[in-house]
Amino acid sequence: MRTHLPRIISAALFAIISSACSAEEDVFPHKMPESKPDIPLSSAMERMFDYPAPRVHDNELFSQFKYTRLEGFDYNGGNGTITRRDPSRPILANGKYYVWYTKRDTAVRPVGARNAAQATDTIPSTDWDLCEIWYATSEDGFTWKEEGVAVSRPAKPNIGWRSVATPDILVWKGKYYLYYQAFNEPSGTKGDWCPVTVSYSDSPDGPWTPVNRQIIPFGKKGEWDQDATHDPQPIVYNGKIYLYYKAAYNKWPDVRDKYAVAHGLAIAEDPLGPFEKHPLNPVLNSGHETTYFPFKEGIAALAIKDGNERDTMQYAEDGVNFELAACLSFTPTAAGPFAADAFTDTDYGRGVTWGLSHFINAGGPNGRHSMIVRFDCDLSLDLDDKSFKNTGVWHKPEVYFKQGLSKAQRDRIQKANQELTK
């Protein structure tokens, strides 16, 4: 009788080896997979493959930001009487770059939103009160020539008679459209309650014709955007005008310190409307000012400052349902990115490499004002600058110490220490 022992031993060894190999394959590999491996993963590692690339350095929607002071703008010695803020996206026209922005040039500094009752026809309540929309041109994006007023405050009681601010530009069928916020009361009286309106022109140099009416309707009483639509930013997408905007809610006049901010989307087939709000509004749950641009088949969005998803890049293949694409730092405030294909109705957006933003804390302690600056980045399919993909950016200790504890916080800690050491 022939024995089968060698065959049995071989089968057993094969099973042991196979089991060992299987166990090894269930461990996340040392070399980064290009796609999610078919093994059990923790929630964190599962989520890593939801980003545009699992390795942040390969993520086309991750970037550091670098800032440059602009030449050509005067701020009256930084005493707070001149401010420039909320730049539009720059556009290229007539062989040069154009940008529009909020400018305040008043005899005195703002008294603050909480003191809005003290505002007069010459005393502003906030940095964006008693403003007009100006524009400037540049040949290189670094040195700018201020050309003058684009949109003035109209005569009372026309919409925007108190202040016009926060513009952005649309180029549509050879014409130019400036969307902006129009205030009929000092900011802070009830809040930042104001609608969006628009002026149009045959040339980026004007003259601009105001429509003198609200373009994006407020929400009904009790809806998130019942009192204001801010920061209009249009993009041509799917043959239509996708206009993104923001609203602060859970705020004013009942509370001031529990506010939230979200972004909405209004769509039109004509620059002058009617604009219809998307039924899924808000489409972005975080962020402050609006910063959107075409990217691949969809739309990319930068969310800063407010919300659980602050300091993130997000992406929506349909321009509506945004998903996290990258976590960022040192993000530009009120960014207006130069997007050459923002109005071409592209079917594959190329992204952005630079734009203009603002700092709101320029000037001295008693002369605070806003200033427009340039930012550069690599959020583009056409640039491969590895310095922008560097995750190890270090700041001097003084940068962190400036975020130090207040006197009240130090007193609280001291009191707690005294109680513990009794």
C-alpha positions in Angstrom: 0.0 0.0 0.0 1.4 3.3 -1.2 1.5 6.1 1.5 0.3 9.6 0.7 2.2 11.2 3.6 4.5 13.4 1.3 1.5 14.7 -0.5 -0.3 15.5 2.8 2.8 17.3 4.1 3.1 19.3 0.9 -0.5 20.4 1.1 -0.1 21.4 4.7 3.0 23.5 3.9 1.3 25.2 1.0 -1.6 26.1 3.2 0.7 27.6 5.9 2.7 29.6 3.2 -0.5 30.8 1.6 -1.9 31.9 4.9 1.3 33.8 5.7 1.3 35.5 2.3 -2.4 36.4 2.7 -1.6 37.9 6.1 1.2 39.9 4.6 -1.1 41.1 1.8 -3.6 42.4 4.4 -1.0 44.8 5.7 -0.8 48.3 4.1 2.2 48.3 1.8 5.3 50.4 2.2 5.0 51.7 -1.4 2.1 54.0 -1.7 -0.7 52.4 -3.8 -2.1 54.5 -6.7 -5.6 53.2 -5.9 -7.2 51.9 -2.7 -6.0 48.4 -2.0 -8.5 45.6 -1.6 -7.7 45.0 2.1 -9.4 46.0 5.3 -8.6 49.7 6.1 -9.2 52.1 8.9 -11.5 55.0 8.3 -8.6 57.4 8.0 -6.9 55.2 5.3 -10.1 54.7 3.5 -10.7 58.4 3.4 -7.2 59.0 2.1 -8.2 57.5 -1.2 -11.2 59.8 -1.5 -8.8 62.8 -2.1 -7.6 63.6 -5.7 -4.4 61.8 -4.8 -3.5 59.7 -1.7 -0.1 61.5 -1.4 -0.6 65.2 -0.7 2.4 66.2 -2.8 0.6 64.7 -5.9 -2.7 66.4 -5.1 -3.4 69.0 -7.8 -5.7 70.8 -5.4 -3.1 71.2 -2.6 -0.8 74.2 -2.5 1.1 76.5 -0.2 0.6 80.2 -0.8 3.2 82.9 -1.2 2.4 86.6 -0.9 3.8 89.8 -2.5 3.2 93.4 -1.7 1.8 95.3 -4.7 3.3 98.4 -6.2 1.2 101.4 -7.2 -1.3 101.8 -4.3 -1.0 104.5 -1.7 -2.7 104.1 1.7 -2.2 107.7 3.1 0.5 106.6 5.5 -1.5 103.7 6.9 -3.7 106.0 9.0 -6.9 104.1 8.2 -8.6 106.7 6.0 -7.9 104.8 2.8 -8.7 101.2 2.3 -8.7 98.8 -0.6 -10.2 95.3 -0.3 -12.2 92.5 -1.8 -10.5 92.4 -5.2 -12.3 90.8 -8.1 -10.7 88.1 -10.1 -8.2 89.7 -12.5 -9.0 89.4 -16.2 -6.8 89.9 -19.2 -8.2 92.5 -21.7 -6.6 95.0 -24.1 -3.2 93.4 -23.5 -3.2 94.1 -19.7 -4.7 92.8 -16.5 -7.8 94.5 -15.0 -9.0 94.3 -11.4 -11.9 95.9 -9.6 -12.1 96.4 -5.9 -13.8 98.1 -2.9 -12.1 101.5 -2.1 -12.9 103.8 0.9 -11.3 107.2 1.0 -12.8 109.1 4.0 -11.7 111.9 6.2 -11.8 109.7 9.3 -11.5 106.1 10.2 -14.6 103.8 10.7 -16.2 103.9 14.1 -17.0 100.1 14.0 -20.2 98.1 13.4 -21.2 98.2 17.0 -21.2 102.0 16.8 -23.1 102.2 13.5 -25.5 104.7 15.1 -22.7 107.2 15.1 -22.1 106.9 11.4 -22.9 109.9 9.2 -22.7 110.9 5.6 -18.9 111.4 6.1 -18.2 109.0 9.0 -18.1 105.3 8.0 -19.3 102.6 10.3 -17.1 99.8 8.9 -14.2 99.4 6.5 -16.7 98.7 3.6 -19.0 101.6 4.4 -19.1 104.8 2.3 -17.2 103.0 -0.5 -17.1 103.0 -4.3 -15.8 100.4 -6.7 -12.5 101.4 -8.3 -10.3 99.6 -10.9 -6.7 99.3 -11.7 -4.6 97.8 -14.6 -1.2 96.1 -14.7 1.1 94.6 -17.3 2.7 92.1 -14.9 0.3 91.5 -12.0 2.8 93.1 -9.5 2.8 96.8 -10.4 -0.7 98.4 -10.8 -2.0 101.7 -12.0 -5.1 102.9 -10.3 -7.4 104.1 -13.1 -10.3 105.6 -11.2 -13.8 105.0 -10.1 -15.7 102.3 -12.0 -19.0 102.3 -10.1 -20.0 105.3 -7.9 -22.6 105.4 -5.2 -25.8 106.4 -6.9 -28.1 109.1 -5.6 -30.4 108.3 -2.8 -32.8 106.3 -2.7 -31.3 104.2 -5.5 -29.9 100.8 -4.4 -26.4 101.2 -3.1 -26.7 104.9 -2.2 -24.8 104.3 1.1 -22.0 102.1 -0.2 -21.1 99.8 -3.1 -18.6 97.1 -2.4 -17.2 93.6 -3.0 -17.3 93.4 -6.8 -16.6 90.6 -9.2 -16.5 90.5 -13.0 -18.2 88.5 -15.7 -17.3 88.6 -19.4 -20.3 87.4 -21.4 -20.7 87.6 -25.2 -18.3 90.5 -25.6 -19.8 92.6 -22.7 -18.6 93.1 -19.1 -20.7 92.8 -16.0 -19.8 93.9 -12.5 -21.7 92.3 -9.7 -21.4 93.8 -6.2 -23.1 94.4 -2.9 -25.3 97.5 -2.6 -25.9 99.0 0.9 -28.8 101.3 1.7 -27.8 101.8 5.4 -24.5 101.9 7.3 -23.2 98.4 7.8 -23.9 97.3 11.4 -27.2 99.1 11.7 -29.0 95.7 11.6 -26.1 93.7 10.3 -24.6 93.5 6.8 -28.0 93.5 5.2 -27.7 94.2 1.5 -28.6 92.8 -1.8 -26.4 92.0 -4.9 -26.8 94.2 -8.0 -25.0 94.6 -11.3 -23.7 97.2 -13.7 -22.7 96.5 -17.3 -20.4 98.0 -20.0 -19.1 97.4 -23.5 -15.6 98.0 -22.2 -13.6 97.1 -19.1 -12.8 100.8 -18.9 -16.5 101.7 -18.7 -18.7 103.6 -18.6 -20.8 101.3 -16.4 -24.6 101.3 -16.5 -26.3 100.3 -13.2 -29.5 98.3 -13.4 -30.6 99.7 -10.0 -32.3 96.6 -8.8 -31.6 93.5 -6.8 -30.3 90.6 -8.8 -30.2 87.7 -6.4 -33.4 87.4 -4.3 -33.2 87.1 -0.5 -34.5 84.0 1.1 -37.9 84.0 2.7 -38.2 84.8 6.4 -36.6 82.0 8.4 -34.4 80.8 5.5 -30.6 80.9 5.8 -30.1 83.8 3.4 -33.2 85.9 4.4 -31.3 89.2 4.9 -28.3 89.3 2.6 -26.5 87.9 -0.4 -22.8 88.7 -0.3 -19.6 88.2 -2.4 -21.1 87.4 -5.8 -18.7 85.5 -8.0 -19.8 84.3 -11.4 -18.5 81.5 -13.6 -19.7 80.4 -17.0 -20.5 76.7 -16.7 -22.6 74.3 -18.8 -23.6 77.3 -21.0 -25.1 79.2 -18.0 -24.0 81.7 -15.4 -23.3 80.0 -12.1 -23.1 82.8 -9.6 -21.9 81.8 -6.1 -22.6 83.9 -3.1 -22.4 83.8 0.7 -24.6 84.6 3.6 -24.1 84.8 7.3 -26.9 83.2 9.2 -27.8 82.4 12.9 -26.8 86.0 13.4 -28.2 89.5 13.6 -30.1 91.1 15.1 -30.6 88.5 17.8 -27.0 87.4 18.3 -23.6 88.5 17.1 -21.3 85.8 18.3 -23.0 82.6 17.2 -23.0 83.2 13.5 -22.4 80.7 10.7 -21.5 81.2 7.1 -22.5 79.2 4.0 -22.4 79.6 0.3 -25.2 79.4 -2.2 -25.5 79.1 -5.9 -27.8 81.1 -8.2 -28.1 80.2 -12.0 -29.1 82.3 -14.9 -29.1 82.3 -18.7 -28.7 86.0 -18.9 -26.3 88.2 -16.9 -29.2 90.5 -15.8 -31.3 87.5 -14.6 -33.5 86.1 -13.6 -31.3 84.1 -11.2 -32.8 81.0 -9.7 -31.3 79.6 -6.5 -30.3 76.0 -6.6 -32.6 73.7 -4.6 -29.7 72.2 -2.7 -28.5 75.6 -1.3 -26.3 76.1 0.6 -23.8 74.2 -1.5 -20.8 74.9 0.7 -21.1 74.7 4.5 -17.8 76.6 5.3 -15.7 79.5 4.1 -16.0 83.2 4.2 -15.6 85.1 1.0 -16.3 83.2 -2.3 -13.4 81.8 -4.3 -14.4 79.5 -7.2 -12.8 78.5 -10.5 -13.3 75.8 -13.2 -11.2 72.7 -12.6 -11.3 69.6 -14.8 -14.9 68.7 -15.5 -16.3 70.7 -12.5 -15.7 73.6 -10.1 -13.1 74.0 -7.3 -13.8 76.1 -4.2 -11.5 77.6 -1.6 -13.1 77.7 1.9 -11.4 79.9 4.5 -12.0 81.2 8.0 -15.5 80.0 8.9 -16.9 76.5 9.6 -15.8 73.0 10.3 -14.2 72.7 6.9 -12.3 76.0 7.0 -8.9 76.1 5.2 -9.8 73.5 2.7 -10.0 73.1 -1.1 -13.2 71.5 -2.3 -14.3 70.1 -5.6 -17.7 69.4 -7.2 -17.8 67.6 -10.5 -21.3 69.1 -11.0 -20.5 72.5 -9.5 -23.0 71.8 -6.7 -22.0 68.8 -4.5 -18.6 69.7 -3.1 -16.3 67.2 -1.5 -13.1 67.8 0.5 -10.0 67.8 -1.8 -7.2 69.2 0.4 -6.5 70.8 3.8 -4.5 74.0 3.5 -2.8 76.7 5.6 -1.9 80.3 5.2 -4.8 80.7 2.9 -5.6 84.0 1.0 -8.4 86.1 2.3 -11.0 87.3 -0.2 -9.1 85.7 -3.0 -9.8 86.6 -6.5 -7.9 84.0 -8.6 -6.9 84.7 -12.2 -8.7 82.0 -14.2 -8.2 82.4 -17.9 -11.1 80.0 -18.6 -13.6 81.3 -16.0 -15.9 82.6 -18.8 -15.0 80.4 -21.7 -17.5 77.6 -20.7 -14.6 75.2 -20.8 -15.2 71.5 -20.5 -11.9 70.9 -18.6 -10.7 73.7 -16.4 -7.0 74.2 -16.0 -6.9 75.7 -12.5 -5.1 78.8 -11.2 -1.6 79.9 -10.3 -2.1 83.4 -8.9 -4.5 86.1 -7.9 -5.2 89.0 -5.7 -6.5 89.0 -2.1 -6.5 91.3 0.9 -5.2 91.7 4.4 -7.7 93.5 6.7 -5.2 94.3 9.5 -2.8 96.6 7.7 -1.8 99.9 9.3 -1.0 100.7 12.9 -3.1 100.0 16.0 -5.1 103.3 15.5 -5.1 103.2 11.7 -6.3 99.8 10.7 -7.2 99.4 7.1 -7.3 96.8 4.3 -4.7 96.4 1.6 -4.7 94.4 -1.6 -1.9 91.9 -2.2 -0.9 89.3 -4.7 -0.8 85.5 -3.9 0.8 82.8 -5.9 0.1 79.0 -5.7 0.0 75.8 -7.7 -3.6 74.8 -8.1 -3.1 74.2 -11.8 -2.9 71.3 -14.2 -0.3 73.3 -16.2 2.2 74.0 -13.5 4.5 71.7 -11.6 6.2 73.8 -8.9 7.2 71.5 -6.2 8.0 74.3 -3.7 4.2 75.0 -3.6 3.6 71.3 -2.7 6.0 71.4 0.3 4.2 70.6 3.5 7.0 71.6 5.9 6.5 75.4 6.0 7.9 77.0 9.2 7.2 80.4 10.6 9.3 82.4 13.1 8.3 82.0 16.8 7.1 85.6 16.8 4.3 84.7 14.4 3.0 82.2 17.0 3.6 84.5 20.0 1.4 87.2 18.4 -1.4 84.7 18.9 -0.8 84.7 22.6 -3.2 84.6 25.5 -5.2 87.7 26.4 -4.9 89.3 29.9 -8.3 87.8 30.8 -7.1 84.3 29.8 -3.9 84.7 31.8 -5.9 85.9 34.9 -8.2 82.8 34.5 -5.3 80.5 34.4 -3.6 82.2 37.4 -6.8 81.9 39.4 -7.1 78.2 38.5 -3.5 77.6 39.6 -4.1 79.3 42.9 -7.1 77.1 43.6 -5.1 74.0 42.7 -2.2 74.9 45.0 -4.2 75.8 48.1 
